[in-house]
Amino acid sequence: MNEDQAVSALGALAHTQRLRVFRALVVAGPEGLTPSVLADQLDVARNSLSFHLKELAHAGLVTIEQQGRNLIYRADFARMNGLLGYMTEHCCQGGVCEVSDTTTRCDC
């Protein structure tokens, strides 16, 4: 991940509702969620949710798959791990770091 991609991802997550949506998709795992399930879970208006999902997709943090008449949204775990890796790269001034791999990546 480069700096511009990190800024785009962090900018997308720098909104309370989008952060909540993204975290819900992370919790859902590889199965993902439909917008209607997300809206019900998070008690968010569907039109507002649509805007937030579009912003997260534009930042590359979520993927969209058409399954019949439904759209399935999933967290892009590779992109999330890339962002975490970018943020923790060279931490601790290049020395031995106390952060373990399990806290800096998701292997879904």
Buried (B, 14 or more C-beta within 10 A) or exposed (E): BEEEBBEBBBEBBEBEBBBBBBEBBBEBEEEBBBBEBBBEBBEBEEEEBBEBBEBBBEBBBBBBEEEEEEBBBBBBBBBBBBBBEBEBEEEEEEEEEEEEEEEBBEEB
